[in-house]
């Protein structure tokens, strides 16, 4: 089986030295890749420079991306040539459009005019006490995966913070249906720490529970290999 795994977190550039990122470490993706490799499967890991990675392995290939745009460019052809996609990467929801100081904002009668501007500096000046950063929504990458390969087995991830289990499952099932995923791994940040990572693997009508990253990886591999 050819397994495509994404891990880590994207970074959207503000200028050539600054960016907006998240705290995703890539640990779950690393463990997922090692679990698949230990079972004899081929693994392509799409990850970021900062994320933790497995040791080199004859059946492992690693591709480094940075932002959502580079993720889409890399992921599309890979999705078309793999059997399973385990999309655990934390993908940025927004990307910078333009950053400016309050003076320009106050002088602009219609803020939508600023959306047509771009920062051309290598490093935007930090002389102002306050800056305004305009953002726009990025494409939902998971929503394209079944378009690129309708036959791929897709495992998505949904992370919420301090919600009831009913809400967590409802949001996860909505994502499962919307993105035509085969599974969604639902988790709550309040149930994740150094030693524990409680996760719930959902299908349209079943829920499977795990308590650690290692258990999550084993559970996902078991289900994708037996799921019709």
TIVEX-214994 format. One record per residue (C-alpha): residue in three letters; z, x, y. Coordinates in nm, 2 decimals. Example, Ala and Ser with C-alpha at 12.3 -4.5 7.8 and 13.67 -1.06 7.14 Angstrom:
+------+--------+--------+--------+
| code |      z |      x |      y |
+------+--------+--------+--------+
|  ALA |   0.78 |   1.23 |  -0.45 |
|  SER |   0.71 |   1.37 |  -0.11 |
+------+--------+--------+--------+
% end
This chain:
+------+--------+--------+--------+
| code |      z |      x |      y |
+------+--------+--------+--------+
|  UNK |   0.00 |   0.00 |   0.00 |
|  UNK |  -0.09 |   0.12 |   0.35 |
|  UNK |   0.20 |   0.06 |   0.59 |
|  UNK |   0.17 |   0.06 |   0.97 |
|  UNK |   0.50 |   0.10 |   1.14 |
|  UNK |   0.57 |   0.10 |   1.52 |
|  UNK |   0.90 |   0.23 |   1.66 |
|  UNK |   1.07 |   0.36 |   1.97 |
|  UNK |   1.01 |   0.21 |   2.31 |
|  UNK |   0.72 |   0.22 |   2.56 |
|  UNK |   0.75 |   0.36 |   2.91 |
|  UNK |   0.55 |   0.21 |   3.20 |
|  UNK |   0.47 |   0.47 |   3.47 |
|  UNK |   0.57 |   0.41 |   3.83 |
|  UNK |   0.41 |   0.75 |   3.93 |
|  UNK |   0.34 |   1.07 |   3.74 |
|  UNK |   0.71 |   1.16 |   3.73 |
|  UNK |   0.89 |   0.83 |   3.70 |
|  UNK |   0.87 |   0.53 |   3.47 |
|  UNK |   1.04 |   0.21 |   3.34 |
|  UNK |   1.16 |   0.24 |   2.99 |
|  UNK |   1.43 |   0.10 |   2.75 |
|  UNK |   1.69 |   0.24 |   2.52 |
|  UNK |   1.51 |   0.20 |   2.19 |
|  UNK |   1.58 |   0.51 |   1.98 |
|  UNK |   1.33 |   0.46 |   1.69 |
|  UNK |   1.60 |   0.49 |   1.43 |
|  UNK |   1.51 |   0.17 |   1.24 |
|  UNK |   1.14 |   0.26 |   1.24 |
|  UNK |   1.23 |   0.61 |   1.11 |
|  UNK |   1.44 |   0.46 |   0.83 |
|  UNK |   1.17 |   0.21 |   0.75 |
|  UNK |   0.91 |   0.48 |   0.73 |
|  UNK |   1.13 |   0.69 |   0.50 |
|  UNK |   1.19 |   0.39 |   0.28 |
|  UNK |   0.82 |   0.32 |   0.24 |
|  UNK |   0.74 |   0.68 |   0.17 |
|  UNK |   1.02 |   0.70 |  -0.10 |
|  UNK |   0.85 |   0.41 |  -0.28 |
|  UNK |   0.51 |   0.59 |  -0.28 |
|  UNK |   0.34 |   0.41 |   0.00 |
|  UNK |   0.12 |   0.56 |   0.27 |
|  UNK |   0.27 |   0.53 |   0.62 |
|  UNK |   0.12 |   0.55 |   0.96 |
|  UNK |   0.39 |   0.57 |   1.23 |
|  UNK |   0.30 |   0.48 |   1.58 |
|  UNK |   0.59 |   0.59 |   1.80 |
|  UNK |   0.68 |   0.76 |   2.13 |
|  UNK |   0.76 |   1.12 |   2.22 |
|  UNK |   1.13 |   1.05 |   2.27 |
|  UNK |   1.19 |   0.85 |   1.95 |
|  UNK |   1.34 |   1.00 |   1.64 |
|  UNK |   1.09 |   1.06 |   1.36 |
|  UNK |   1.09 |   1.13 |   0.99 |
|  UNK |   1.04 |   1.47 |   0.84 |
|  UNK |   0.68 |   1.57 |   0.76 |
|  UNK |   0.54 |   1.41 |   0.44 |
|  UNK |   0.20 |   1.43 |   0.27 |
|  UNK |   0.17 |   1.05 |   0.30 |
|  UNK |   0.29 |   1.02 |   0.66 |
|  UNK |   0.08 |   1.04 |   0.97 |
|  UNK |   0.23 |   1.01 |   1.32 |
|  UNK |   0.06 |   0.89 |   1.63 |
|  UNK |   0.23 |   0.92 |   1.97 |
|  UNK |   0.17 |   0.66 |   2.25 |
|  UNK |   0.34 |   0.62 |   2.59 |
|  UNK |   0.28 |   0.28 |   2.75 |
|  UNK |   0.15 |  -0.07 |   2.64 |
|  UNK |  -0.21 |   0.02 |   2.73 |
|  UNK |  -0.21 |   0.33 |   2.50 |
|  UNK |  -0.04 |   0.13 |   2.23 |
|  UNK |  -0.31 |  -0.14 |   2.23 |
|  UNK |  -0.59 |   0.13 |   2.22 |
|  UNK |  -0.43 |   0.30 |   1.92 |
|  UNK |  -0.30 |   0.00 |   1.73 |
|  UNK |  -0.62 |  -0.21 |   1.71 |
|  UNK |  -0.82 |   0.01 |   1.48 |
|  UNK |  -0.51 |   0.09 |   1.27 |
|  UNK |  -0.43 |  -0.27 |   1.22 |
|  UNK |  -0.78 |  -0.33 |   1.08 |
|  UNK |  -0.73 |  -0.06 |   0.81 |
|  UNK |  -0.37 |  -0.13 |   0.69 |
|  UNK |  -0.21 |  -0.38 |   0.45 |
|  UNK |   0.12 |  -0.43 |   0.63 |
|  UNK |   0.23 |  -0.40 |   1.00 |
|  UNK |   0.60 |  -0.36 |   1.07 |
|  UNK |   0.61 |  -0.39 |   1.44 |
|  UNK |   0.96 |  -0.27 |   1.54 |
|  UNK |   0.87 |  -0.10 |   1.86 |
|  UNK |   1.04 |  -0.22 |   2.18 |
|  UNK |   0.73 |  -0.30 |   2.40 |
|  UNK |   0.77 |  -0.32 |   2.77 |
|  UNK |   0.75 |  -0.68 |   2.91 |
|  UNK |   0.64 |  -0.56 |   3.26 |
|  UNK |   0.44 |  -0.27 |   3.41 |
|  UNK |   0.45 |  -0.15 |   3.77 |
|  UNK |   0.18 |  -0.26 |   4.02 |
|  UNK |   0.29 |  -0.11 |   4.35 |
|  UNK |   0.61 |   0.04 |   4.50 |
|  UNK |   0.68 |   0.04 |   4.87 |
|  UNK |   0.96 |   0.04 |   5.13 |
|  UNK |   1.12 |  -0.26 |   5.30 |
|  UNK |   0.93 |  -0.19 |   5.62 |
|  UNK |   0.59 |  -0.26 |   5.47 |
|  UNK |   0.73 |  -0.57 |   5.29 |
|  UNK |   0.87 |  -0.71 |   5.61 |
|  UNK |   0.53 |  -0.65 |   5.79 |
|  UNK |   0.33 |  -0.83 |   5.52 |
|  UNK |   0.29 |  -1.20 |   5.58 |
|  UNK |   0.18 |  -1.28 |   5.23 |
|  UNK |   0.34 |  -1.06 |   4.96 |
|  UNK |   0.04 |  -1.13 |   4.73 |
|  UNK |  -0.16 |  -0.89 |   4.95 |
|  UNK |   0.06 |  -0.61 |   4.81 |
|  UNK |  -0.06 |  -0.68 |   4.45 |
|  UNK |  -0.40 |  -0.54 |   4.54 |
|  UNK |  -0.25 |  -0.21 |   4.65 |
|  UNK |  -0.19 |   0.10 |   4.44 |
|  UNK |   0.03 |   0.41 |   4.47 |
|  UNK |  -0.19 |   0.72 |   4.46 |
|  UNK |   0.08 |   0.98 |   4.51 |
|  UNK |   0.17 |   1.21 |   4.23 |
|  UNK |   0.54 |   1.15 |   4.32 |
|  UNK |   0.62 |   0.86 |   4.55 |
|  UNK |   0.84 |   0.97 |   4.85 |
|  UNK |   1.21 |   0.90 |   4.82 |
|  UNK |   1.29 |   0.91 |   5.19 |
|  UNK |   1.36 |   0.54 |   5.22 |
|  UNK |   1.70 |   0.40 |   5.14 |
|  UNK |   1.54 |   0.10 |   4.96 |
|  UNK |   1.22 |   0.05 |   4.77 |
|  UNK |   1.05 |  -0.27 |   4.64 |
|  UNK |   0.88 |  -0.24 |   4.30 |
|  UNK |   0.62 |  -0.51 |   4.21 |
|  UNK |   0.57 |  -0.57 |   3.84 |
|  UNK |   0.32 |  -0.76 |   3.64 |
|  UNK |   0.36 |  -0.89 |   3.28 |
|  UNK |   0.21 |  -0.68 |   3.00 |
|  UNK |   0.00 |  -0.83 |   2.71 |
|  UNK |   0.21 |  -0.94 |   2.41 |
|  UNK |   0.08 |  -0.69 |   2.16 |
|  UNK |   0.22 |  -0.88 |   1.86 |
|  UNK |   0.01 |  -1.18 |   1.95 |
|  UNK |  -0.31 |  -0.98 |   1.89 |
|  UNK |  -0.23 |  -0.83 |   1.55 |
|  UNK |  -0.35 |  -1.13 |   1.34 |
|  UNK |  -0.66 |  -1.15 |   1.56 |
|  UNK |  -0.74 |  -0.79 |   1.47 |
|  UNK |  -0.67 |  -0.84 |   1.10 |
|  UNK |  -0.60 |  -1.20 |   0.98 |
|  UNK |  -0.51 |  -1.06 |   0.63 |
|  UNK |  -0.25 |  -0.81 |   0.73 |
|  UNK |   0.12 |  -0.89 |   0.64 |
|  UNK |   0.30 |  -0.89 |   0.98 |
|  UNK |   0.67 |  -0.83 |   1.03 |
|  UNK |   0.78 |  -0.89 |   1.39 |
|  UNK |   1.12 |  -0.83 |   1.55 |
|  UNK |   1.33 |  -1.04 |   1.79 |
|  UNK |   1.63 |  -0.90 |   1.97 |
|  UNK |   1.86 |  -1.12 |   2.17 |
|  UNK |   2.21 |  -1.06 |   2.32 |
|  UNK |   2.53 |  -1.25 |   2.25 |
|  UNK |   2.37 |  -1.58 |   2.14 |
|  UNK |   2.47 |  -1.83 |   1.87 |
|  UNK |   2.31 |  -1.78 |   1.53 |
|  UNK |   2.13 |  -2.12 |   1.57 |
|  UNK |   1.97 |  -2.00 |   1.90 |
|  UNK |   1.88 |  -1.66 |   1.75 |
|  UNK |   1.71 |  -1.83 |   1.45 |
|  UNK |   1.53 |  -2.09 |   1.67 |
|  UNK |   1.38 |  -1.82 |   1.90 |
|  UNK |   1.28 |  -1.61 |   1.60 |
|  UNK |   1.11 |  -1.90 |   1.43 |
|  UNK |   0.92 |  -1.98 |   1.75 |
|  UNK |   0.80 |  -1.62 |   1.76 |
|  UNK |   0.70 |  -1.63 |   1.39 |
|  UNK |   0.49 |  -1.94 |   1.44 |
|  UNK |   0.34 |  -1.83 |   1.78 |
|  UNK |   0.24 |  -1.49 |   1.65 |
|  UNK |   0.14 |  -1.60 |   1.30 |
|  UNK |   0.38 |  -1.35 |   1.15 |
|  UNK |   0.48 |  -1.35 |   0.79 |
|  UNK |   0.84 |  -1.24 |   0.87 |
|  UNK |   1.05 |  -1.20 |   1.18 |
|  UNK |   1.36 |  -0.97 |   1.18 |
|  UNK |   1.61 |  -1.14 |   1.41 |
|  UNK |   1.90 |  -0.95 |   1.54 |
|  UNK |   2.17 |  -0.97 |   1.81 |
|  UNK |   2.26 |  -0.66 |   2.01 |
|  UNK |   2.63 |  -0.75 |   1.98 |
|  UNK |   2.60 |  -0.70 |   1.60 |
|  UNK |   2.45 |  -0.35 |   1.63 |
|  UNK |   2.65 |  -0.03 |   1.65 |
|  UNK |   2.65 |   0.32 |   1.51 |
|  UNK |   2.75 |   0.21 |   1.16 |
|  UNK |   2.63 |  -0.15 |   1.14 |
|  UNK |   2.31 |  -0.34 |   1.21 |
|  UNK |   2.32 |  -0.70 |   1.10 |
|  UNK |   1.97 |  -0.84 |   1.07 |
|  UNK |   1.82 |  -1.17 |   0.95 |
|  UNK |   1.47 |  -1.17 |   0.80 |
|  UNK |   1.31 |  -1.51 |   0.85 |
|  UNK |   1.01 |  -1.68 |   0.70 |
|  UNK |   0.91 |  -2.03 |   0.78 |
|  UNK |   1.17 |  -2.17 |   0.55 |
|  UNK |   1.40 |  -1.89 |   0.43 |
|  UNK |   1.65 |  -1.64 |   0.57 |
|  UNK |   1.76 |  -1.31 |   0.41 |
|  UNK |   2.05 |  -1.11 |   0.55 |
|  UNK |   2.12 |  -0.74 |   0.57 |
|  UNK |   2.41 |  -0.54 |   0.72 |
|  UNK |   2.27 |  -0.19 |   0.79 |
|  UNK |   1.94 |  -0.03 |   0.90 |
|  UNK |   1.90 |   0.10 |   0.54 |
|  UNK |   1.95 |  -0.25 |   0.40 |
|  UNK |   1.71 |  -0.40 |   0.65 |
|  UNK |   1.44 |  -0.14 |   0.55 |
|  UNK |   1.49 |  -0.21 |   0.18 |
|  UNK |   1.48 |  -0.59 |   0.24 |
|  UNK |   1.16 |  -0.57 |   0.44 |
|  UNK |   0.99 |  -0.35 |   0.19 |
|  UNK |   1.09 |  -0.58 |  -0.10 |
|  UNK |   0.97 |  -0.89 |   0.07 |
|  UNK |   0.63 |  -0.76 |   0.19 |
|  UNK |   0.55 |  -0.62 |  -0.15 |
|  UNK |   0.63 |  -0.96 |  -0.33 |
|  UNK |   0.52 |  -1.20 |  -0.06 |
|  UNK |   0.20 |  -1.38 |  -0.16 |
+------+--------+--------+--------+
% end
